[in-house]
Amino acid sequence: MGKLLCDSSTVAETFQTSSPTVPWREPNSATLEAVDLVDQTIASTTAATWENVIGLEDQQRRHLIKLHTKGVLWKHPNEQGSSLVFRLSHGGDVSADGNCLFTASQRAMAREVDARDLRRRTIKRFLEDFGSAKEEERQVINEAIRNMYSPDLRNGWGVHVVQEVKLLAKKEERVALDLAIDDIVQLGMQRELVAESIYKERCVPVNDDSSWAKYMSISGSPDDEYDIITLQYTEEGLLSVDENREGHAAAFGDDIAIECLATEFNREIYVVQAHGSDAMVDEDNCVFFLPHRPRSEICEPPFFLFMKGTGWCGAGADHYEPLIAHASSLVSPEKVALVL
């Protein structure tokens, strides 16, 4: 699952370039189809066709088939004349366990790397880049983190019906937290209100760089140091408390994480959202390509992730799936379906 902001450019621009840079390697026509992409033969047998992808409306499916048939043209943003045409196929389902950003990215890149390792590398990249940022840039990033995970509940209700506050509970302290809650509940107070108070008092709010790194490290594994506690609010007040007693909840990937992944691999990442009729868009505008540029020299072709949009609330769905990008030398750039 994933949390995606409407505009990631503001966050991306606040980091300084700190990753090692490698000159762009322009592929020639003989090797164009195999430049750090899934092999065409393998992809043709493993990537699901758009006709077989579940959960798509007809207008979404038609538009995605058109993109695959005609291809999309990607131009290197800093190198004149460097471009590739990609045909995009669905890369198959991935588990909706909260780790889907990293699982989908691993499959989209076709790299021999574990999804948990991608999560660790993402956090490491964030801490290194954040540590080298200027103070005003650090403030912008921390404000973005607070807005996502510790929002001001006095505002934002014109956009969101429900807002969430994320807290981190140390696994080793869960028993003590439960005892503290139970002691007060015995006095006749409502459990949800007691739990809200205790968790807010004793748990770590996700509201800055340090707590974001702790939060994003949570994969829903017993090896995690923290469990995620989620408080949900409506404009009237507390709606629910997700205590995550089994500790299976994982931190959803967000824009900051995607940009750190892009920087780690020196390549752009495009999140492709396909919106249905509930978003009130026509067929020609039902697919959006949201770019996330690295804070470093781009030296590899981009890779693509997919989201089935669910209207405009939250700017999309909450689950990433991989897209398989077939580089093509057989498509004329003038005849592509879209220029990125």
Phi, psi and omega in degrees: 000163183206153174249124185237129177274160180294325184221114182264355188294325182296315180295317184297323186286350184274350180268148173274152175290124180223352180280152175296142182254148179229135180302145177298134179254110182282116179288143175271172186296333183286332183246009186301326186279357185229027184272094177055035179235166177297137179301138184303318182295315180295316183299322183294337181262344184250333183277129179289143175283157182295335178296333185260359181281125183279159174084010180256141171279164184302318182293325177294314183297316180298318182292320180292324176296321178297318178297321180290319184292314184267336179086164175240141183262124176250127177251133177299126186293342184241356184236110178297133177087354178268113182208158177219150173253130182242137166259129187253122176245152176290134185267012178095166182284149170234157185296136178271062185251013182092346180259012191295330177302315185281323176295314180294322180295319178300318181287322180293325179277341184055044179257149175278073181216140181282146181300324178293325177294322176299320178297315180296318180294326177298314180294318179299316178297317179301311183296322179293315181289320179295322180295335180264359183281155175288160185302316181294329177289321178297323179295321179296316179296314180297325177294320177297320178296314179299318181297327181281319193241344175224061188293155174285109187286000175274347185232172172090000185282350174286342181253317186249138173276322179234134175242148183242144172243126181259133176231153181245123178251127176295133181303321183290349181254004184297321180297315180296322178296316179298319180295318179296321179292313182298323180300320181281325177299326179298339179277358175105007180275154180292133187301316183301319181290324177294314180299317178303314182294314182294315181295319179295325183284323192248347184259167183270120175285145177270094187217009177202183184299317182295313180289328176298317179297320177296315180298311185291343178283349185279118182249006183081018182262151174299341180280350179298144178284329185238156166253151179269127172251131182240121174258124179253137183230146163251178181298336180278344181137200183299129178261311182200163176235115176267105186275350174049054188295332179275350178069026183269348182291136178247156178285123179291143176291139179238185181300321180298316180296319180297318180293327176292321175298316179301318180292320181300325183252008176053045181208154177286151174236125177254124172266118183261113179257130178247109183264145180263195185293338180292343177271358177057046176241151178277173187298323182292342184239020186272355179239129181240140175251111182258109185277144172233108184269147177288157175269041184204176177298132176280118183231007176223158175296162180285166164233166195232140175238156188237141173226134171272109182292149178234067182081201184259348181296122180075006178066017177153197181270195182230032183213125178267141174231154182279148168246137178263121183261114177264111176288134186233136174257004186260357183255128176289130180304334180284347185249010182288161180283333186204141172253120183286000000 
